[in-house]
Amino acid sequence: MCGRYTLTATPDQLALHFDATLPQDFSPRFNAAPTQQLPVLLNKDPHQFEMLRWGLVPSWSKGIDNKYSMINARSETLTEKPSFKKALEQRRCIVPADSFYEWKKLDDGTKQPMRITLKDEDLFAFAGLWDTWKSPDGGIIRSFTIITTDANDLMRPIHDRMPVILSREAEKRWLDDQTDLSGLTTLLRPFSPEQMRAYPVSKRVNGANIDEPSLIMPVH
């Protein structure tokens, strides 16, 4: 599962890494949470970041689901569920980030939030899907979900799932026009644990309304 992540880079850093532009008034996010408007790159225009709502609202949905049930999509069942199959064929996206949070269950039954980054603390991209929903009164909501896969060796002691992190080469393949689903699904595998690290952070990250640099600082 992936329920929170960070994007602390500047617009210039994002532009350099992804060869895409972002509004200059974008502010770093230290606790990106479901239902918030967050930047993604869509396969229809991979050189311009778009702001979409986190939590997929399928085009055929009768309304907005506020229970966060669509913030993630399991890679193993994308081709089986109508919520995701059409999006996998036609509406893929990448979600820029520089870390994500997961909660590790401790022996005393409490949960310790952990921040997971690349060892070099570089930017990376989650594999995602997006869709457009039109309300009965004509309003339009574009939204996205983050794809998850089995945990790698680093993540397994923390959680049994992890978001799909794409390699730089896989980012381009994910956003191109191909519709070979078997080829696309081979990209949705656990990231190399040797390139990642995890450390405990403050439980203040539990509050979705708290978004400040102190949240990414290690605690002991």
SELUMZA-294748 format. One record per residue: residue number from 0; residue in three letters; x, y, z of N, C-alpha, C, O in turn. Coordinates in pm, whole numbers, m for minus. Atoms other than C-alpha are relative to their C-alpha. Example, Ala and Ser with C-alpha at 12.3 -4.5 7.8 and 13.67 -1.06 7.14 Angstrom:
// SELUMZA-294748
[0,ALA,[89,m119,0],[1230,m450,780],[90,120,0],[194,118,66]]
[1,SER,[m82,m119,m6],[1367,m106,714],[m77,109,73],[m26,220,90]]
***
This chain:
// SELUMZA-294748
[0,MET,[84,m119,0],[0,0,0],[88,124,0],[201,122,48]]
[1,CYS,[m67,m130,m8],[101,361,m45],[m106,103,32],[m192,132,m51]]
[2,GLY,[101,m94,m42],[m101,615,150],[51,140,25],[m28,232,46]]
[3,ARG,[m62,m132,m16],[143,905,189],[135,m1,m72],[202,m104,m79]]
[4,TYR,[m133,m10,59],[450,1029,5],[47,144,5],[m27,233,48]]
[5,THR,[m55,m135,m1],[675,1332,m33],[50,38,m140],[86,m47,m221]]
[6,LEU,[m58,m57,122],[782,1557,m319],[60,134,40],[m6,237,32]]
[7,THR,[m63,m118,m58],[1030,1805,m178],[87,76,m100],[146,178,m65]]
[8,ALA,[m83,m65,102],[1207,1898,m503],[m62,131,m46],[m182,153,m30]]
[9,THR,[46,m126,58],[1181,2241,m663],[m53,m25,m142],[m22,m128,m202]]
[10,PRO,[44,14,140],[1006,2297,m999],[117,m16,m97],[106,m91,m194]]
[11,ASP,[m116,12,88],[1349,2339,m1160],[61,m140,6],[100,m195,m97]]
[12,GLN,[m54,135,m13],[1471,2006,m1022],[m90,m102,m69],[m42,m195,m134]]
[13,LEU,[94,89,66],[1156,1834,m1142],[10,12,m152],[8,m88,m223]]
[14,ALA,[m11,m22,144],[1189,1991,m1487],[125,m66,m56],[121,m125,m164]]
[15,LEU,[m125,59,46],[1549,1875,m1516],[m7,m152,m1],[39,m216,m95]]
[16,HIS,[4,146,m13],[1479,1520,m1400],[m97,m63,m100],[m65,m165,m161]]
[17,PHE,[105,62,81],[1159,1455,m1596],[m20,64,m137],[m105,21,m214]]
[18,ASP,[16,m72,126],[1202,1696,m1890],[m145,45,m17],[m206,26,m122]]
[19,ALA,[140,m45,0],[865,1845,m1802],[m12,125,85],[67,147,176]]
[20,THR,[18,m126,m72],[735,2178,m1676],[m108,m12,105],[m203,m89,93]]
[21,LEU,[92,m3,m114],[553,2249,m1351],[m23,146,36],[70,226,26]]
[22,PRO,[22,m139,m42],[389,2571,m1231],[103,45,104],[130,m29,199]]
[23,GLN,[m105,m48,m90],[652,2781,m1054],[m51,26,141],[30,38,234]]
[24,ASP,[52,m22,m134],[419,2837,m760],[m22,m131,77],[m78,m130,186]]
[25,PHE,[14,127,m71],[426,2466,m670],[87,1,126],[202,43,122]]
[26,SER,[m72,6,m128],[529,2414,m307],[39,m144,32],[m39,m236,4]]
[27,PRO,[m40,136,m39],[726,2113,m179],[m104,m63,92],[m168,5,172]]
[28,ARG,[97,73,m80],[509,1845,m20],[74,m101,87],[147,m187,37]]
[29,PHE,[m65,90,m95],[629,1666,293],[m96,m105,53],[m57,m191,132]]
[30,ASN,[100,96,m47],[307,1472,350],[m118,m3,m97],[m231,25,m59]]
[31,ALA,[105,7,100],[112,1426,28],[m99,m109,39],[m59,m220,74]]
[32,ALA,[103,90,m51],[m219,1259,113],[m116,m13,m98],[m134,72,m184]]
[33,PRO,[116,21,87],[m529,1118,m59],[m97,118,1],[m111,188,102]]
[34,THR,[97,m105,34],[m788,1362,m204],[68,133,m32],[1,226,m77]]
[35,GLN,[m69,m124,33],[m520,1631,m247],[31,7,m148],[41,m95,m216]]
[36,GLN,[m41,m24,138],[m433,1784,m584],[153,m7,m7],[222,69,60]]
[37,LEU,[m144,26,5],[m84,1659,m678],[46,m13,m145],[m33,m50,m231]]
[38,PRO,[m48,2,139],[138,1673,m989],[26,m141,m52],[84,m225,17]]
[39,VAL,[m26,126,69],[147,1383,m1233],[31,31,m146],[m4,138,m197]]
[40,LEU,[m22,m8,144],[265,1328,m1589],[m91,m101,m68],[m85,m220,m37]]
[41,LEU,[94,87,70],[m4,1186,m1818],[59,m48,m133],[141,21,m194]]
[42,ASN,[m52,52,127],[64,968,m2120],[m44,85,m120],[17,76,m226]]
[43,LYS,[43,m86,112],[m127,1220,m2336],[91,121,m17],[93,182,m124]]
[44,ASP,[m93,m113,9],[132,1489,m2259],[109,m18,105],[98,37,214]]
[45,PRO,[m103,32,m99],[449,1363,m2088],[98,112,30],[193,91,105]]
[46,HIS,[m93,m111,m24],[618,1704,m2090],[m64,115,77],[m6,223,87]]
[47,GLN,[68,m103,m77],[368,1900,m1881],[m67,m64,120],[m159,m145,105]]
[48,PHE,[64,53,m120],[281,1820,m1521],[m143,53,11],[m169,170,m16]]
[49,GLU,[140,m36,m23],[m92,1822,m1447],[m31,m25,147],[25,m115,209]]
[50,MET,[41,17,m139],[m254,1860,m1105],[m128,m84,4],[m233,m41,m44]]
[51,LEU,[113,91,m8],[m487,1566,m1034],[m27,m38,145],[62,m30,230]]
[52,ARG,[42,44,m133],[m678,1443,m730],[50,m142,25],[32,m230,m59]]
[53,TRP,[m46,136,m33],[m520,1143,m556],[m117,m79,57],[m174,m45,161]]
[54,GLY,[113,86,m34],[m784,872,m535],[m87,m14,m122],[m171,72,m149]]
[55,LEU,[63,13,130],[m915,737,m863],[m152,m1,8],[m212,m76,85]]
[56,VAL,[145,m2,19],[m1273,824,m955],[m24,m43,m145],[m9,39,m235]]
[57,PRO,[20,48,138],[m1353,608,m1261],[m107,79,m73],[m199,133,m10]]
[58,SER,[95,m77,80],[m1543,771,m1546],[m143,m50,15],[m238,27,2]]
[59,TRP,[135,58,m11],[m1836,532,m1491],[m56,8,143],[m169,m36,167]]
[60,SER,[44,m4,m140],[m1859,600,m1115],[m124,89,17],[m141,187,m54]]
[61,LYS,[119,m80,m30],[m2186,732,m972],[32,122,86],[m48,215,97]]
[62,GLY,[m37,m113,m84],[m1999,966,m740],[142,m13,49],[210,m111,18]]
[63,ILE,[m136,1,m55],[m1678,1050,m560],[4,m90,122],[m77,m77,213]]
[64,ASP,[m17,88,m115],[m1561,781,m321],[98,66,96],[215,83,62]]
[65,ASN,[m86,m67,m98],[m1423,949,m9],[63,m96,101],[117,m52,202]]
[66,LYS,[m53,99,m95],[m1315,625,159],[143,m42,m34],[195,m136,26]]
[67,TYR,[m139,27,38],[m971,624,m8],[20,m139,m58],[134,m186,m65]]
[68,SER,[m14,137,47],[m1044,280,m155],[70,m10,m134],[113,m118,m173]]
[69,MET,[m60,4,132],[m901,378,m493],[132,77,m6],[175,117,m114]]
[70,ILE,[m128,m70,4],[m577,544,m389],[110,m90,m55],[211,m41,m105]]
[71,ASN,[m96,97,52],[m391,225,m487],[m71,m102,m88],[m191,m126,m75]]
[72,ALA,[49,108,86],[m433,m43,m753],[102,m112,2],[221,m88,m21]]
[73,ARG,[m91,114,m4],[m283,m391,m720],[43,m38,m141],[m41,m58,m229]]
[74,SER,[m52,31,134],[m57,m470,m1017],[m50,m135,m50],[m70,m153,m170]]
[75,GLU,[36,135,40],[m163,m835,m1016],[m140,m10,m59],[m170,m106,m131]]
[76,THR,[140,10,44],[m529,m759,m1091],[m43,112,m95],[m162,131,m118]]
[77,LEU,[35,m113,86],[m511,m460,m1326],[m79,m42,m123],[m170,28,m166]]
[78,THR,[67,42,123],[m622,m658,m1628],[m132,m70,27],[m205,m104,m66]]
[79,GLU,[122,73,m35],[m909,m823,m1439],[m114,93,40],[m230,59,20]]
[80,LYS,[103,m88,m54],[m1093,m526,m1289],[m36,112,m99],[54,179,m151]]
[81,PRO,[39,m107,93],[m1297,m286,m1507],[44,138,46],[61,228,m36]]
[82,SER,[m46,m128,m53],[m1188,m3,m1276],[135,40,m59],[165,158,m72]]
[83,PHE,[m138,m26,35],[m834,m38,m1406],[41,m44,m140],[135,12,m196]]
[84,LYS,[m48,55,127],[m812,m237,m1733],[4,104,m110],[104,115,m181]]
[85,LYS,[4,m101,105],[m921,45,m1964],[104,108,25],[167,158,m68]]
[86,ALA,[m101,m100,m33],[m698,289,m1779],[140,m52,m31],[226,23,m78]]
[87,LEU,[m130,59,31],[m404,49,m1815],[28,8,m150],[142,30,m191]]
[88,GLU,[m17,m6,145],[m462,45,m2190],[20,142,m51],[99,165,m142]]
[89,GLN,[7,m133,61],[m521,416,m2243],[43,117,88],[77,223,36]]
[90,ARG,[m21,m115,m89],[m458,631,m1933],[102,m34,108],[67,m54,225]]
[91,ARG,[m108,26,m95],[m123,565,m1770],[66,133,39],[62,229,m38]]
[92,CYS,[m68,m121,m44],[69,824,m1570],[115,m39,92],[124,m152,139]]
[93,ILE,[m104,18,m102],[376,863,m1353],[m17,110,105],[m54,224,74]]
[94,VAL,[18,m89,m115],[368,1025,m1011],[138,29,58],[200,m62,114]]
[95,PRO,[m134,m30,m51],[691,1206,m913],[2,3,153],[m94,47,217]]
[96,ALA,[m15,3,m146],[817,1158,m557],[148,m7,34],[231,m35,m52]]
[97,ASP,[m136,28,m47],[1133,1146,m350],[0,m86,126],[106,m114,181]]
[98,SER,[10,100,m107],[1005,919,m71],[m146,m36,17],[m235,31,m37]]
[99,PHE,[136,31,m42],[698,747,64],[5,m49,144],[110,m89,194]]
[100,TYR,[11,44,m139],[577,658,412],[m74,m133,8],[m165,m161,m69]]
[101,GLU,[74,121,m32],[472,322,548],[8,m21,150],[102,27,215]]
[102,TRP,[9,16,m145],[374,214,899],[37,m142,41],[m26,m239,m1]]
[103,LYS,[m50,130,m46],[564,m70,1068],[m61,m35,135],[m54,43,230]]
[104,LYS,[60,45,m125],[382,m267,1336],[109,m48,96],[190,m133,61]]
[105,LEU,[m100,36,m100],[592,m295,1653],[m53,m109,93],[m171,m142,91]]
[106,ASP,[36,110,m89],[593,m569,1915],[m108,40,101],[m186,m44,145]]
[107,ASP,[99,m44,m99],[382,m357,2152],[m136,33,m63],[m226,81,5]]
[108,GLY,[127,m23,67],[107,m327,1891],[m16,137,m62],[m110,161,m137]]
[109,THR,[5,m133,60],[177,35,1801],[63,m2,m140],[128,m100,m177]]
[110,LYS,[m56,m8,135],[277,148,1452],[96,118,m11],[65,230,29]]
[111,GLN,[m103,m100,17],[593,338,1371],[7,43,m147],[36,m40,m233]]
[112,PRO,[m15,m44,139],[589,553,1055],[145,m3,m45],[235,37,29]]
[113,MET,[m133,10,59],[889,491,831],[1,79,m130],[m96,79,m206]]
[114,ARG,[m18,m68,128],[1018,705,548],[94,m84,m87],[201,m125,m42]]
[115,ILE,[m77,83,91],[1148,514,246],[45,86,m117],[m38,147,m184]]
[116,THR,[m58,m80,108],[1381,684,m4],[97,m85,m81],[128,m198,m44]]
[117,LEU,[m116,58,66],[1642,597,m261],[124,38,82],[125,141,149]]
[118,LYS,[m121,m28,m77],[1989,580,m108],[64,133,m39],[121,202,45]]
[119,ASP,[m58,m127,44],[2101,875,m319],[m98,117,14],[m66,229,m25]]
[120,GLU,[105,m100,m25],[1779,1065,m224],[m44,71,m127],[m92,184,m122]]
[121,ASP,[40,m58,128],[1710,1128,m592],[m151,m10,m18],[m219,m84,54]]
[122,LEU,[139,12,39],[1369,1181,m746],[m25,m135,m65],[67,m197,m119]]
[123,PHE,[39,121,71],[1179,879,m878],[m146,13,m41],[m209,115,m14]]
[124,ALA,[138,m5,49],[842,794,m1032],[m76,m126,37],[m29,m237,13]]
[125,PHE,[93,110,m18],[555,576,m918],[m74,m23,m131],[m100,71,m206]]
[126,ALA,[90,31,111],[356,396,m1187],[m143,26,44],[m184,m15,153]]
[127,GLY,[137,m32,m36],[0,523,m1190],[m97,m11,m117],[m57,m30,m231]]
[128,LEU,[108,m5,99],[m332,530,m1375],[m87,122,31],[m95,165,146]]
[129,TRP,[83,m118,m21],[m566,824,m1425],[m133,m14,m75],[m148,m100,m162]]
[130,ASP,[129,2,68],[m923,894,m1534],[m67,136,20],[m24,217,102]]
[131,THR,[78,m124,m8],[m1173,1177,m1584],[m144,m35,32],[m205,m119,m34]]
[132,TRP,[139,23,m42],[m1511,1183,m1409],[m79,129,m15],[m33,237,22]]
[133,LYS,[88,m116,16],[m1798,1416,m1496],[m120,m15,93],[m189,m117,91]]
[134,SER,[112,1,m92],[m2054,1502,m1231],[m130,32,m74],[m125,85,m185]]
[135,PRO,[128,m31,65],[m2427,1532,m1312],[m19,147,m34],[m90,181,m128]]
[136,ASP,[15,m144,28],[m2396,1911,m1296],[106,54,m96],[116,175,m117]]
[137,GLY,[m97,m41,100],[m2114,1915,m1550],[141,23,50],[230,52,m30]]
[138,GLY,[m134,m16,m55],[m1817,1941,m1315],[91,m115,m42],[44,m227,m65]]
[139,ILE,[m98,100,44],[m1500,1753,m1411],[106,m18,108],[162,79,159]]
[140,ILE,[m107,33,m93],[m1259,1576,m1177],[94,m99,m67],[53,m208,m109]]
[141,ARG,[m101,93,47],[m937,1422,m1302],[75,m55,122],[111,21,212]]
[142,SER,[m56,64,m120],[m785,1175,m1058],[96,m111,m39],[100,m153,m155]]
[143,PHE,[m98,105,28],[m513,912,m1027],[9,m98,117],[m35,m70,228]]
[144,THR,[m30,100,m101],[m415,599,m839],[144,m46,m19],[198,m40,m129]]
[145,ILE,[m138,50,3],[m71,457,m753],[m3,m153,2],[m72,m213,85]]
[146,ILE,[m2,146,11],[1,97,m852],[96,m59,103],[204,m6,126]]
[147,THR,[m85,68,m100],[141,m139,m586],[34,m141,m46],[m31,m198,m133]]
[148,THR,[m47,135,29],[327,m469,m599],[47,m65,130],[35,m7,238]]
[149,ASP,[m52,68,m119],[480,m722,m361],[118,78,60],[190,147,m12]]
[150,ALA,[m112,m66,m68],[728,m588,m105],[132,m64,m39],[139,m185,m61]]
[151,ASN,[m134,55,18],[1099,m626,m171],[61,m32,137],[m7,m19,239]]
[152,ASP,[m61,43,m126],[1347,m743,96],[10,114,101],[2,90,222]]
[153,LEU,[m7,m114,m93],[1382,m393,243],[m137,27,61],[m147,54,181]]
[154,MET,[133,m37,m45],[1008,m338,268],[m71,m110,79],[m158,m81,160]]
[155,ARG,[77,111,m57],[896,m684,381],[m14,7,151],[m121,m26,202]]
[156,PRO,[19,m11,m146],[965,m626,754],[m93,116,39],[m140,123,153]]
[157,ILE,[84,m117,m28],[762,m304,728],[m143,m23,m46],[m238,4,28]]
[158,HIS,[133,21,58],[470,m399,502],[13,m102,m113],[120,m117,m172]]
[159,ASP,[m6,102,104],[380,m674,254],[m23,54,m141],[m16,m21,m238]]
[160,ARG,[17,m63,130],[313,m426,m29],[87,124,m10],[130,180,92]]
[161,MET,[m74,m124,22],[501,m135,m184],[m45,60,m133],[m93,m12,m220]]
[162,PRO,[34,m61,128],[435,118,m462],[100,m42,m107],[217,m67,m79]]
[163,VAL,[m88,29,113],[576,39,m805],[83,123,m32],[29,228,m68]]
[164,ILE,[m94,m106,37],[885,255,m862],[61,m39,m134],[121,m146,m146]]
[165,LEU,[m48,29,134],[980,272,m1229],[145,43,m18],[186,147,35]]
[166,SER,[m134,m43,40],[1335,280,m1360],[m13,114,m101],[m122,138,m153]]
[167,ARG,[7,m111,95],[1424,574,m1584],[m45,m50,m138],[m125,16,m205]]
[168,GLU,[42,56,129],[1388,354,m1894],[m147,m40,3],[m220,m20,m94]]
[169,ALA,[140,43,m12],[1059,213,m1768],[m96,118,0],[m210,106,m46]]
[170,GLU,[86,m119,2],[920,565,m1719],[m43,32,m143],[m160,60,m168]]
[171,LYS,[30,m34,139],[942,628,m2093],[m93,m104,m61],[m187,m68,m132]]
[172,ARG,[86,106,54],[787,292,m2181],[m141,11,56],[m238,m14,m16]]
[173,TRP,[131,m10,m64],[503,349,m1933],[m83,113,m61],[m206,103,m67]]
[174,LEU,[72,m116,53],[413,682,m2093],[m17,m1,m151],[m85,85,m206]]
[175,ASP,[13,m3,145],[443,588,m2459],[m136,m56,m42],[m219,m88,44]]
[176,ASP,[132,34,51],[152,485,m2681],[m26,m150,m11],[m131,m190,m62]]
[177,GLN,[19,144,15],[197,109,m2662],[m121,m48,82],[m153,7,187]]
[178,THR,[113,60,m71],[m101,m102,m2561],[22,m149,22],[m73,m223,49]]
[179,ASP,[m33,140,m27],[79,m436,m2524],[m3,m20,150],[95,9,219]]
[180,LEU,[17,10,m144],[m52,m515,m2177],[100,m94,64],[145,m70,176]]
[181,SER,[m97,93,m58],[180,m810,m2124],[135,65,16],[206,40,114]]
[182,GLY,[m126,m72,m12],[478,m588,m2193],[m3,105,109],[96,123,180]]
[183,LEU,[13,m103,m103],[350,m313,m1967],[3,m61,140],[68,m6,230]]
[184,THR,[7,58,m134],[278,m543,m1675],[134,m54,47],[155,m71,167]]
[185,THR,[m133,45,m43],[638,m670,m1677],[77,112,69],[175,86,139]]
[186,LEU,[m67,m113,m65],[739,m320,m1561],[m41,15,146],[24,86,222]]
[187,LEU,[60,m22,m132],[530,m351,m1245],[53,m100,101],[m19,m188,149]]
[188,ARG,[m66,94,m90],[777,m531,m1022],[66,77,115],[85,198,106]]
[189,PRO,[m65,m68,m114],[943,m457,m686],[132,65,m41],[208,9,m121]]
[190,PHE,[m124,m72,27],[1225,m203,m700],[115,m65,76],[93,m132,177]]
[191,SER,[m118,61,m62],[1579,m310,m612],[19,49,144],[34,170,165]]
[192,PRO,[m16,m43,m139],[1614,m307,m230],[140,57,28],[157,136,120]]
[193,GLU,[m136,m50,m20],[1989,m240,m262],[11,149,m28],[107,214,15]]
[194,GLN,[m3,m142,33],[1906,107,m395],[m87,84,93],[m104,204,69]]
[195,MET,[95,m70,m86],[1669,200,m110],[44,m4,145],[128,m86,184]]
[196,ARG,[m23,1,m145],[1679,284,259],[m128,42,70],[m216,103,9]]
[197,ALA,[119,m35,m79],[1421,328,535],[43,43,140],[139,m11,195]]
[198,TYR,[m31,m43,m135],[1424,512,866],[m127,54,68],[m218,100,0]]
[199,PRO,[120,m45,m72],[1171,605,1139],[m11,152,3],[88,223,10]]
[200,VAL,[28,m143,m8],[1007,947,1144],[m108,25,103],[m165,m69,160]]
[201,SER,[97,m39,m102],[774,1138,1373],[m141,m50,m31],[m182,m56,m147]]
[202,LYS,[138,43,17],[422,1009,1430],[m91,116,m39],[m209,96,m67]]
[203,ARG,[79,m114,46],[305,1360,1345],[m39,m14,m147],[m131,53,m194]]
[204,VAL,[34,22,139],[304,1237,986],[m138,m65,m14],[m197,m64,m122]]
[205,ASN,[135,60,3],[m19,1056,1079],[m106,103,m35],[m210,69,m91]]
[206,GLY,[98,m104,27],[m199,1389,1049],[13,53,m141],[112,118,m174]]
[207,ALA,[m6,m41,140],[m279,1457,684],[6,152,m15],[46,202,m120]]
[208,ASN,[m2,m147,7],[m313,1828,765],[135,58,39],[155,179,30]]
[209,ILE,[m134,m46,m36],[50,1848,883],[93,m23,m117],[107,m136,m164]]
[210,ASP,[m84,9,119],[290,1921,599],[117,97,18],[108,213,m22]]
[211,GLU,[m113,m86,m30],[628,2055,706],[130,m80,m3],[127,m202,12]]
[212,PRO,[m127,70,17],[1001,1972,669],[38,m91,117],[109,m189,96]]
[213,SER,[m38,83,m115],[1031,1828,1022],[m48,m144,m14],[6,m233,52]]
[214,LEU,[55,134,12],[827,1525,913],[98,m99,m61],[87,m219,m37]]
[215,ILE,[m93,93,65],[1114,1381,709],[129,m21,78],[219,m93,34]]
[216,MET,[m118,15,m83],[1370,1409,987],[m4,m133,75],[m110,m171,125]]
[217,PRO,[1,126,m73],[1478,1078,1145],[m20,20,150],[22,121,207]]
[218,VAL,[18,1,m145],[1374,1000,1502],[62,m129,54],[84,m225,m21]]
[219,HIS,[m63,118,m62],[1526,751,1748],[m85,m51,114],[m49,m149,179]]
***
